[in-house]
Amino acid sequence: MNIRYKFCPQLETYDRIGIEWMPYIMFGQTKNFRSKTCNTDCFGLRFGNKTNLKYTKSIFDQTIPNNSQDCIIIGNSTAFGVGSTLDETTISSLLTNKTDFNFYNLGGRAYNGFQEIIVYQSLINYLNNIKKIVIFSGLNDLYLFQGVKFNSHLGPIYFNEKFSESMKHGDLNYKRNLIKFFLQPLTSSEIDWSKITKKEIMSYIFNHNFRENFSKNLQLSSRKITLEDIVLRNLKLWSNISKGTNAEVYFFLQPFLGWCKNFSNEEIEICEYIDKNTKKYPSFKMIEKILNSHQYYKNILTNSCKKLEIPFYDCNEFLKQNSKKTDWLFVDRAHMNDDGYMLISEYIKSKI
């Protein structure tokens, strides 16, 4: 039995939403998805409060309350609202109901910080007179930087290896496909089979020095970026957006179970099940790395935000002070239930 579904039936819906490949941003949620729990528009963005129980083509077409000013919440799957039982119980919807602002939800599952910026840029024609931009994010950049192989100055993304493999080998002719099929078990995933010569293949297999130099040259061919660089680059872009649009930008580091509270009984059972049965989630070794990185990562974010005069808030510190071990707030280590999102929405409301 899937313990996740026993405790949180809504997760079955999130597991089947799926993704669609998209230019520039690489991927997004399935467009025009319909269910009792979660619904997306023609862009793959999540709807908030329903307008007369009818869905429009786009979240930007929905009627908004009189005199309310438009704002944005943007981030990864937690901003999207994975774990909430309804569109109305996401952070964006809760903030819309609790404030004089109308919050558009631009969150996207599995996005890193740079992809979040591209989402905003791609929708700029629909985002007029935005007053506040709430970035509710952070965890994916930390996880990806520690857990995904990449060789680029742009930084890692989810499905990085799948994209690289497809681009390198998607258009191989039959001869090279045949060579790849027989020799790949003897070689390395580093090899670009569309470019390597026959002579280089033989040298790679039989010459140890050639293999070492081959790997070194690959590492030198592209300048890698550090986590500090990623954070500062992304926040500089948000700072420029803030100055160019007069929108106030806030950064809220999303909560992570283990950073912010002790596990409730429900959270223990769910996470034990995930660790044993669900391969798509981070390994326990990776989780340990993330757990030990909170203060280090918080310092990076704090310093970068201070330098750029962007208000920074750590939701983990808030939950430490405003929740108990017995409070069941998470549906896994990164995503929250309705009670968790309610608490976080109250915190965000108090700071903006």
C-alpha positions in Angstrom: 0.0 0.0 0.0 1.2 3.5 -0.8 1.4 5.2 2.6 1.6 8.6 0.9 -1.9 8.1 -0.6 -3.2 6.7 2.7 -2.3 9.9 4.6 -2.6 12.3 1.6 -5.0 11.1 -1.1 -4.4 14.3 -3.0 -0.8 13.2 -3.8 -2.2 10.7 -6.3 -3.3 13.6 -8.4 0.0 15.4 -8.3 1.8 12.2 -9.3 -0.2 12.0 -12.5 -0.1 15.7 -13.6 3.0 15.1 -15.7 5.2 17.6 -17.5 5.4 19.0 -21.1 8.6 19.9 -22.8 8.9 23.6 -23.6 11.4 25.8 -25.3 13.7 28.1 -23.2 12.3 26.9 -19.9 12.8 23.2 -20.8 9.6 21.9 -19.2 6.4 22.9 -17.4 3.3 21.4 -15.9 0.7 19.7 -18.2 -1.5 22.4 -19.6 -5.3 22.5 -19.0 -5.1 19.7 -16.4 -8.4 19.2 -14.6 -9.1 17.5 -11.2 -10.8 18.2 -7.9 -7.4 18.9 -6.4 -5.3 20.8 -8.9 -6.1 22.6 -12.2 -3.8 24.4 -14.7 -4.4 26.9 -17.4 -3.2 27.1 -21.0 0.3 28.0 -19.8 0.4 25.2 -17.2 0.0 27.7 -14.4 -2.1 26.8 -11.4 -5.5 28.4 -10.9 -6.3 30.1 -7.6 -9.8 30.8 -6.4 -12.4 29.8 -9.0 -14.5 32.5 -10.6 -18.1 31.4 -10.5 -16.8 27.8 -10.4 -15.6 28.1 -14.0 -12.1 28.0 -15.3 -11.0 30.6 -17.9 -8.4 30.0 -20.5 -5.7 31.6 -18.5 -5.2 32.6 -14.8 -4.8 36.2 -16.2 -8.3 36.1 -17.6 -10.0 35.6 -14.3 -12.0 38.3 -12.6 -10.2 39.8 -9.6 -11.7 41.5 -6.6 -12.4 45.2 -6.9 -9.5 47.5 -5.9 -7.1 44.6 -5.4 -3.5 45.1 -6.7 -1.8 42.3 -8.6 1.1 40.4 -7.1 3.1 37.3 -7.9 4.3 34.3 -5.9 6.9 32.4 -7.8 9.1 29.4 -7.0 9.2 25.7 -7.4 6.8 22.9 -6.6 6.1 24.2 -3.1 5.1 27.6 -4.5 3.0 25.6 -7.0 1.3 24.0 -4.0 2.1 20.3 -4.2 0.4 18.7 -1.2 -2.5 21.1 -1.0 -5.9 19.5 -1.3 -7.4 22.3 -3.4 -6.4 25.2 -5.6 -7.9 27.4 -2.9 -5.4 26.1 -0.2 -2.2 27.1 -2.0 -0.2 29.9 -0.6 -1.1 32.2 -3.5 -4.9 31.6 -3.0 -4.6 32.0 0.8 -2.7 35.3 0.4 -5.4 36.5 -2.1 -8.1 35.8 0.5 -6.2 37.3 3.4 -4.9 40.5 1.9 -5.9 43.3 -0.5 -3.7 41.8 -3.2 -4.5 39.4 -6.0 -1.7 36.8 -6.2 -0.9 35.0 -9.4 0.8 31.6 -8.9 3.8 31.3 -11.2 5.3 28.4 -9.3 6.5 25.4 -11.3 7.4 21.9 -10.2 11.1 21.0 -10.4 12.2 24.6 -11.3 15.5 26.0 -10.2 15.9 29.7 -9.5 17.0 30.6 -13.1 14.0 28.9 -14.6 11.7 30.8 -12.2 13.1 34.0 -13.7 12.5 32.8 -17.3 8.9 32.0 -16.4 8.4 35.5 -15.2 10.1 36.9 -18.4 8.1 34.7 -20.7 4.8 36.1 -19.2 5.9 39.7 -18.9 3.1 40.9 -21.3 0.5 39.6 -18.9 2.1 41.1 -15.8 1.2 44.8 -15.8 1.5 46.9 -12.7 2.7 44.1 -10.4 3.1 45.5 -6.9 4.9 42.7 -5.1 6.9 39.6 -6.2 7.2 37.0 -3.5 10.0 34.4 -4.3 9.2 31.3 -2.2 12.0 29.0 -3.2 15.6 28.0 -2.6 15.7 24.2 -2.0 16.0 23.1 -5.6 19.2 25.1 -6.3 20.8 23.6 -3.2 19.7 20.1 -4.1 20.6 20.3 -7.8 24.0 21.8 -7.1 24.9 18.9 -4.8 23.1 16.1 -6.6 23.2 16.5 -10.4 26.2 16.2 -12.7 26.6 19.2 -14.9 29.3 21.0 -16.9 28.0 24.4 -17.6 28.3 28.0 -16.5 24.5 28.1 -16.4 24.1 25.6 -13.5 22.2 22.3 -13.2 18.6 21.6 -13.9 16.3 18.6 -13.3 16.5 16.1 -16.2 20.0 17.5 -17.0 21.4 14.2 -18.0 18.4 13.2 -20.1 18.6 16.5 -22.0 22.3 16.1 -22.6 21.9 12.5 -23.7 19.2 13.4 -26.1 21.0 16.4 -27.6 24.3 14.4 -28.0 22.9 11.2 -29.4 19.4 12.0 -30.8 20.5 12.3 -34.4 23.3 9.7 -34.7 23.4 7.8 -38.0 23.1 4.0 -37.9 26.9 3.4 -37.9 27.5 5.6 -34.9 24.5 4.1 -33.1 25.9 0.7 -33.7 29.4 1.7 -32.4 27.7 3.3 -29.4 25.7 0.2 -28.6 28.7 -2.1 -28.5 31.3 0.2 -27.0 29.4 2.4 -24.5 29.7 -0.3 -21.8 33.5 -0.1 -22.2 33.7 3.7 -22.3 32.2 6.6 -20.4 29.0 8.6 -20.4 31.2 11.7 -21.0 31.7 10.7 -24.7 29.8 12.7 -27.3 29.2 10.0 -29.9 28.3 12.5 -32.5 31.7 14.1 -32.4 34.3 11.6 -31.3 36.5 10.1 -34.1 37.2 6.4 -34.6 40.8 7.0 -33.7 39.8 8.7 -30.4 37.5 5.8 -29.6 40.3 3.3 -29.9 42.6 5.4 -27.9 40.0 5.9 -25.2 39.6 2.1 -24.8 43.2 1.1 -24.9 45.2 4.1 -23.6 44.9 5.1 -20.0 46.7 8.4 -20.4 44.4 9.3 -23.2 41.4 8.6 -21.0 42.7 10.9 -18.2 43.5 13.7 -20.6 40.1 13.3 -22.3 38.3 13.8 -19.0 40.5 16.8 -18.0 39.9 18.5 -21.3 36.1 18.1 -20.9 36.3 19.7 -17.5 38.4 22.6 -18.9 36.1 23.1 -21.9 33.3 24.8 -19.9 33.6 27.0 -16.8 31.5 25.8 -13.9 29.5 28.0 -11.7 29.4 27.8 -7.9 26.3 27.8 -5.7 27.2 31.3 -4.5 27.4 32.5 -8.1 24.0 31.0 -8.9 22.3 32.7 -5.9 23.9 36.1 -6.6 23.2 35.9 -10.4 19.5 35.1 -9.8 19.0 37.8 -7.1 20.8 40.4 -9.3 18.2 39.7 -12.0 15.4 40.0 -9.5 16.9 43.2 -8.3 17.0 44.6 -11.8 13.4 43.5 -12.4 12.4 45.3 -9.1 14.0 48.5 -10.2 12.6 48.4 -13.7 9.0 47.7 -12.7 8.9 49.3 -9.2 7.7 46.0 -7.8 8.8 45.1 -4.3 10.7 41.8 -4.3 10.9 39.5 -1.2 12.8 36.2 -0.9 11.4 33.5 1.5 13.5 30.4 1.9 11.1 27.5 1.8 10.9 25.1 4.7 12.5 21.7 4.7 11.5 19.0 7.1 14.5 18.6 9.4 15.5 22.2 9.2 12.3 23.6 10.8 10.7 21.0 13.1 10.8 17.5 14.5 8.9 14.9 12.7 5.3 14.2 13.7 4.1 10.6 13.6 2.5 11.0 10.2 5.6 12.7 8.8 7.8 9.8 10.1 5.6 7.1 8.4 5.5 9.0 5.1 9.2 9.7 4.9 10.1 6.1 6.0 7.9 4.9 3.1 9.5 7.3 0.6 13.0 6.3 1.7 12.3 2.6 1.1 10.0 2.7 -1.9 10.3 5.8 -4.0 13.4 6.1 -6.2 12.6 9.5 -7.6 13.1 11.2 -4.2 16.6 12.1 -3.0 18.7 9.3 -1.4 19.2 9.4 2.3 22.9 10.4 1.7 21.7 13.4 -0.3 19.1 14.3 2.4 21.9 14.3 5.0 23.9 16.7 2.9 20.9 19.0 2.6 20.2 18.8 6.3 23.7 19.8 7.1 23.7 22.7 4.7 21.0 24.9 6.2 23.2 27.5 7.9 25.7 27.5 5.1 23.0 28.1 2.5 21.2 30.6 4.6 24.4 32.7 5.0 24.8 32.7 1.2 21.2 33.9 0.7 21.3 36.4 3.5 24.6 38.0 2.3 23.4 38.2 -1.3 20.0 39.6 -0.4 21.6 42.2 1.9 24.0 43.3 -0.8 21.0 43.8 -3.2 18.6 45.2 -0.6 16.1 42.4 -1.1 14.3 41.5 2.1 15.1 37.9 3.1 13.1 35.7 5.4 13.8 32.1 6.5 10.5 30.1 6.8 12.4 27.5 8.7 13.1 29.8 11.6 9.5 30.9 11.7 8.2 27.2 11.9 10.7 26.5 14.7 9.1 29.1 16.8 5.5 28.5 15.7 5.0 24.8 15.4 5.3 21.7 17.6 6.5 18.2 16.9 2.9 16.9 17.0 1.9 19.3 14.3 1.5 17.5 10.9 2.5 20.1 8.3 4.4 18.1 5.6 3.4 15.5 3.0 7.1 14.8 2.4 10.3 16.6 3.3 9.8 19.5 1.0 6.0 19.8 0.4 3.3 20.8 2.9 -0.3 20.0 3.6 -3.1 22.6 4.0 -2.1 23.3 7.6 1.5 23.9 6.6 0.6 26.2 3.8 -1.8 28.1 6.0 1.0 28.8 8.5 3.4 29.9 5.8 0.8 32.2 4.2 0.3 33.9 7.6 4.1 34.4 7.9 4.4 35.9 4.4 1.4 38.1 5.0 3.1 39.5 8.1 6.2 40.4 6.2 4.9 42.0 3.0 
